[in-house]
Amino acid sequence: MPPPSTPCTRVCVLDPGTGLCEGCGRTRDEIAAWGSLSEPERKRIMALLPGRRGAEPGRDLRRPAPSPA
């Protein structure tokens, strides 16, 4: 059986502004739950990570984006 997918880069530092790991882009809750997630759920989260890195600086990505007016 192959090992579970992970985006971990072993740079485990949470950015206080965004709430995301500076190494992989996951939230604290995602990191904590990672071992119990299904492989499809891991892949779904991993697909979101590139977009998180391009988010506006200082936006807390642990919270939903505001709706456009």
N, CA, C and O atoms as a GROMACS GRO file, in nm:
protein
  276
    1MET      N    1   0.085  -0.117   0.000
    1MET     CA    2   0.000   0.000   0.000
    1MET      C    3   0.090   0.124   0.000
    1MET      O    4   0.182   0.134   0.082
    2PRO      N    5   0.065   0.219  -0.091
    2PRO     CA    6   0.148   0.340  -0.095
    2PRO      C    7   0.120   0.429   0.027
    2PRO      O    8   0.012   0.424   0.084
    3PRO      N    9   0.219   0.509   0.065
    3PRO     CA   10   0.197   0.600   0.178
    3PRO      C   11   0.093   0.706   0.142
    3PRO      O   12   0.074   0.735   0.024
    4PRO      N   13   0.025   0.763   0.240
    4PRO     CA   14  -0.075   0.866   0.210
    4PRO      C   15  -0.011   0.990   0.149
    4PRO      O   16   0.104   1.023   0.179
    5SER      N   17  -0.084   1.056   0.064
    5SER     CA   18  -0.037   1.180   0.002
    5SER      C   19  -0.022   1.287   0.108
    5SER      O   20  -0.101   1.293   0.203
    6THR      N   21   0.077   1.371   0.092
    6THR     CA   22   0.096   1.483   0.183
    6THR      C   23   0.169   1.596   0.113
    6THR      O   24   0.260   1.572   0.033
    7PRO      N   25   0.130   1.721   0.142
    7PRO     CA   26   0.200   1.835   0.085
    7PRO      C   27   0.312   1.885   0.178
    7PRO      O   28   0.377   1.984   0.147
    8CYS      N   29   0.334   1.816   0.288
    8CYS     CA   30   0.429   1.862   0.390
    8CYS      C   31   0.569   1.882   0.332
    8CYS      O   32   0.620   1.796   0.260
    9THR      N   33   0.628   1.997   0.364
    9THR     CA   34   0.764   2.027   0.321
    9THR      C   35   0.860   2.033   0.439
    9THR      O   36   0.977   2.067   0.423
   10ARG      N   37   0.809   1.999   0.557
   10ARG     CA   38   0.885   2.001   0.682
   10ARG      C   39   0.928   2.143   0.722
   10ARG      O   40   1.027   2.161   0.794
   11VAL      N   41   0.854   2.241   0.674
   11VAL     CA   42   0.870   2.380   0.718
   11VAL      C   43   0.741   2.411   0.793
   11VAL      O   44   0.648   2.470   0.737
   12CYS      N   45   0.736   2.371   0.917
   12CYS     CA   46   0.611   2.378   0.994
   12CYS      C   47   0.605   2.505   1.078
   12CYS      O   48   0.636   2.505   1.197
   13VAL      N   49   0.566   2.614   1.011
   13VAL     CA   50   0.553   2.744   1.076
   13VAL      C   51   0.419   2.802   1.032
   13VAL      O   52   0.395   2.820   0.912
   14LEU      N   53   0.331   2.832   1.129
   14LEU     CA   54   0.203   2.892   1.095
   14LEU      C   55   0.216   3.044   1.086
   14LEU      O   56   0.265   3.108   1.179
   15ASP      N   57   0.173   3.099   0.974
   15ASP     CA   58   0.175   3.243   0.954
   15ASP      C   59   0.063   3.304   1.038
   15ASP      O   60  -0.053   3.265   1.022
   16PRO      N   61   0.095   3.399   1.128
   16PRO     CA   62  -0.010   3.456   1.213
   16PRO      C   63  -0.114   3.537   1.136
   16PRO      O   64  -0.227   3.550   1.182
   17GLY      N   65  -0.080   3.589   1.022
   17GLY     CA   66  -0.175   3.668   0.943
   17GLY      C   67  -0.275   3.585   0.867
   17GLY      O   68  -0.394   3.616   0.866
   18THR      N   69  -0.228   3.479   0.803
   18THR     CA   70  -0.317   3.396   0.722
   18THR      C   71  -0.366   3.273   0.796
   18THR      O   72  -0.470   3.218   0.760
   19GLY      N   73  -0.294   3.230   0.899
   19GLY     CA   74  -0.331   3.108   0.970
   19GLY      C   75  -0.288   2.983   0.897
   19GLY      O   76  -0.330   2.872   0.932
   20LEU      N   77  -0.204   2.998   0.795
   20LEU     CA   78  -0.162   2.884   0.713
   20LEU      C   79  -0.017   2.846   0.742
   20LEU      O   80   0.064   2.931   0.781
   21CYS      N   81   0.014   2.720   0.724
   21CYS     CA   82   0.152   2.675   0.734
   21CYS      C   83   0.231   2.738   0.619
   21CYS      O   84   0.190   2.731   0.503
   22GLU      N   85   0.344   2.798   0.652
   22GLU     CA   86   0.426   2.861   0.550
   22GLU      C   87   0.490   2.760   0.456
   22GLU      O   88   0.528   2.794   0.344
   23GLY      N   89   0.503   2.635   0.501
   23GLY     CA   90   0.563   2.532   0.417
   23GLY      C   91   0.466   2.471   0.318
   23GLY      O   92   0.498   2.457   0.200
   24CYS      N   93   0.347   2.433   0.366
   24CYS     CA   94   0.255   2.358   0.280
   24CYS      C   95   0.125   2.430   0.246
   24CYS      O   96   0.059   2.394   0.149
   25GLY      N   97   0.088   2.531   0.325
   25GLY     CA   98  -0.035   2.605   0.297
   25GLY      C   99  -0.159   2.552   0.365
   25GLY      O  100  -0.268   2.605   0.345
   26ARG      N  101  -0.145   2.447   0.447
   26ARG     CA  102  -0.262   2.393   0.516
   26ARG      C  103  -0.291   2.472   0.644
   26ARG      O  104  -0.203   2.539   0.698
   27THR      N  105  -0.416   2.463   0.690
   27THR     CA  106  -0.454   2.522   0.817
   27THR      C  107  -0.412   2.430   0.930
   27THR      O  108  -0.378   2.313   0.908
   28ARG      N  109  -0.414   2.484   1.051
   28ARG     CA  110  -0.382   2.402   1.169
   28ARG      C  111  -0.478   2.283   1.178
   28ARG      O  112  -0.435   2.171   1.206
   29ASP      N  113  -0.608   2.306   1.155
   29ASP     CA  114  -0.706   2.199   1.163
   29ASP      C  115  -0.681   2.092   1.057
   29ASP      O  116  -0.694   1.972   1.086
   30GLU      N  117  -0.645   2.133   0.936
   30GLU     CA  118  -0.615   2.034   0.831
   30GLU      C  119  -0.495   1.951   0.868
   30GLU      O  120  -0.494   1.829   0.847
   31ILE      N  121  -0.392   2.015   0.922
   31ILE     CA  122  -0.271   1.942   0.961
   31ILE      C  123  -0.306   1.841   1.070
   31ILE      O  124  -0.263   1.726   1.064
   32ALA      N  125  -0.383   1.884   1.170
   32ALA     CA  126  -0.419   1.796   1.281
   32ALA      C  127  -0.502   1.676   1.236
   32ALA      O  128  -0.486   1.566   1.288
   33ALA      N  129  -0.591   1.697   1.139
   33ALA     CA  130  -0.680   1.590   1.094
   33ALA      C  131  -0.621   1.504   0.984
   33ALA      O  132  -0.679   1.401   0.949
   34TRP      N  133  -0.507   1.543   0.928
   34TRP     CA  134  -0.455   1.480   0.807
   34TRP      C  135  -0.450   1.327   0.815
   34TRP      O  136  -0.490   1.260   0.720
   35GLY      N  137  -0.403   1.273   0.925
   35GLY     CA  138  -0.391   1.128   0.937
   35GLY      C  139  -0.522   1.053   0.934
   35GLY      O  140  -0.525   0.934   0.901
   36SER      N  141  -0.632   1.120   0.967
   36SER     CA  142  -0.762   1.053   0.968
   36SER      C  143  -0.845   1.081   0.844
   36SER      O  144  -0.955   1.027   0.829
   37LEU      N  145  -0.794   1.166   0.754
   37LEU     CA  146  -0.868   1.197   0.631
   37LEU      C  147  -0.853   1.084   0.528
   37LEU      O  148  -0.753   1.013   0.527
   38SER      N  149  -0.954   1.071   0.444
   38SER     CA  150  -0.945   0.974   0.334
   38SER      C  151  -0.851   1.030   0.227
   38SER      O  152  -0.826   1.151   0.222
   39GLU      N  153  -0.802   0.943   0.144
   39GLU     CA  154  -0.712   0.988   0.036
   39GLU      C  155  -0.783   1.088  -0.057
   39GLU      O  156  -0.722   1.187  -0.097
   40PRO      N  157  -0.910   1.064  -0.094
   40PRO     CA  158  -0.978   1.165  -0.179
   40PRO      C  159  -0.988   1.301  -0.110
   40PRO      O  160  -0.975   1.404  -0.176
   41GLU      N  161  -1.012   1.303   0.021
   41GLU     CA  162  -1.021   1.430   0.093
   41GLU      C  163  -0.884   1.498   0.097
   41GLU      O  164  -0.876   1.620   0.082
   42ARG      N  165  -0.778   1.422   0.117
   42ARG     CA  166  -0.643   1.480   0.114
   42ARG      C  167  -0.615   1.544  -0.022
   42ARG      O  168  -0.564   1.656  -0.029
   43LYS      N  169  -0.649   1.473  -0.127
   43LYS     CA  170  -0.625   1.526  -0.262
   43LYS      C  171  -0.709   1.650  -0.290
   43LYS      O  172  -0.663   1.741  -0.359
   44ARG      N  173  -0.832   1.655  -0.237
   44ARG     CA  174  -0.917   1.772  -0.254
   44ARG      C  175  -0.851   1.893  -0.187
   44ARG      O  176  -0.846   2.001  -0.246
   45ILE      N  177  -0.802   1.876  -0.067
   45ILE     CA  178  -0.735   1.985   0.004
   45ILE      C  179  -0.607   2.025  -0.068
   45ILE      O  180  -0.578   2.144  -0.083
   46MET      N  181  -0.530   1.927  -0.113
   46MET     CA  182  -0.405   1.957  -0.182
   46MET      C  183  -0.430   2.038  -0.309
   46MET      O  184  -0.346   2.119  -0.348
   47ALA      N  185  -0.543   2.017  -0.374
   47ALA     CA  186  -0.576   2.092  -0.495
   47ALA      C  187  -0.604   2.240  -0.464
   47ALA      O  188  -0.590   2.325  -0.551
   48LEU      N  189  -0.641   2.270  -0.340
   48LEU     CA  190  -0.670   2.408  -0.300
   48LEU      C  191  -0.544   2.486  -0.264
   48LEU      O  192  -0.544   2.609  -0.268
   49LEU      N  193  -0.438   2.418  -0.229
   49LEU     CA  194  -0.319   2.483  -0.174
   49LEU      C  195  -0.253   2.585  -0.267
   49LEU      O  196  -0.216   2.692  -0.218
   50PRO      N  197  -0.237   2.560  -0.396
   50PRO     CA  198  -0.174   2.662  -0.481
   50PRO      C  199  -0.251   2.794  -0.480
   50PRO      O  200  -0.189   2.901  -0.482
   51GLY      N  201  -0.383   2.791  -0.478
   51GLY     CA  202  -0.464   2.913  -0.475
   51GLY      C  203  -0.450   2.988  -0.344
   51GLY      O  204  -0.459   3.110  -0.341
   52ARG      N  205  -0.429   2.916  -0.236
   52ARG     CA  206  -0.411   2.981  -0.107
   52ARG      C  207  -0.284   3.063  -0.104
   52ARG      O  208  -0.280   3.171  -0.046
   53ARG      N  209  -0.182   3.014  -0.166
   53ARG     CA  210  -0.055   3.086  -0.165
   53ARG      C  211  -0.064   3.217  -0.242
   53ARG      O  212   0.014   3.309  -0.217
   54GLY      N  213  -0.159   3.227  -0.336
   54GLY     CA  214  -0.174   3.349  -0.414
   54GLY      C  215  -0.276   3.445  -0.358
   54GLY      O  216  -0.310   3.544  -0.423
   55ALA      N  217  -0.326   3.418  -0.238
   55ALA     CA  218  -0.429   3.503  -0.178
   55ALA      C  219  -0.371   3.638  -0.136
   55ALA      O  220  -0.250   3.653  -0.120
   56GLU      N  221  -0.457   3.733  -0.119
   56GLU     CA  222  -0.412   3.866  -0.079
   56GLU      C  223  -0.339   3.859   0.055
   56GLU      O  224  -0.383   3.786   0.144
   57PRO      N  225  -0.231   3.932   0.072
   57PRO     CA  226  -0.155   3.930   0.197
   57PRO      C  227  -0.242   3.974   0.314
   57PRO      O  228  -0.321   4.068   0.304
   58GLY      N  229  -0.226   3.905   0.425
   58GLY     CA  230  -0.296   3.941   0.547
   58GLY      C  231  -0.436   3.885   0.560
   58GLY      O  232  -0.496   3.896   0.666
   59ARG      N  233  -0.490   3.826   0.454
   59ARG     CA  234  -0.625   3.770   0.464
   59ARG      C  235  -0.620   3.638   0.537
   59ARG      O  236  -0.543   3.550   0.501
   60ASP      N  237  -0.703   3.623   0.639
   60ASP     CA  238  -0.708   3.501   0.719
   60ASP      C  239  -0.785   3.396   0.639
   60ASP      O  240  -0.907   3.405   0.626
   61LEU      N  241  -0.714   3.298   0.586
   61LEU     CA  242  -0.776   3.198   0.500
   61LEU      C  243  -0.844   3.087   0.577
   61LEU      O  244  -0.895   2.992   0.518
   62ARG      N  245  -0.844   3.097   0.708
   62ARG     CA  246  -0.920   3.002   0.788
   62ARG      C  247  -1.068   3.038   0.785
   62ARG      O  248  -1.153   2.957   0.823
   63ARG      N  249  -1.098   3.159   0.739
   63ARG     CA  250  -1.236   3.207   0.736
   63ARG      C  251  -1.280   3.224   0.589
   63ARG      O  252  -1.197   3.253   0.503
   64PRO      N  253  -1.408   3.207   0.561
   64PRO     CA  254  -1.453   3.223   0.423
   64PRO      C  255  -1.430   3.364   0.373
   64PRO      O  256  -1.433   3.461   0.449
   65ALA      N  257  -1.407   3.374   0.244
   65ALA     CA  258  -1.389   3.505   0.182
   65ALA      C  259  -1.521   3.581   0.188
   65ALA      O  260  -1.628   3.521   0.179
   66PRO      N  261  -1.513   3.713   0.204
   66PRO     CA  262  -1.637   3.792   0.203
   66PRO      C  263  -1.704   3.783   0.067
   66PRO      O  264  -1.638   3.771  -0.036
   67SER      N  265  -1.837   3.790   0.068
   67SER     CA  266  -1.913   3.786  -0.057
   67SER      C  267  -1.894   3.916  -0.132
   67SER      O  268  -1.890   4.023  -0.071
   68PRO      N  269  -1.882   3.910  -0.266
   68PRO     CA  270  -1.870   4.033  -0.342
   68PRO      C  271  -1.996   4.116  -0.328
   68PRO      O  272  -2.107   4.062  -0.322
   69ALA      N  273  -1.981   4.246  -0.322
   69ALA     CA  274  -2.097   4.336  -0.304
   69ALA      C  275  -2.175   4.355  -0.431
   69ALA      O  276  -2.274   4.428  -0.431
   0.00000   0.00000   0.00000
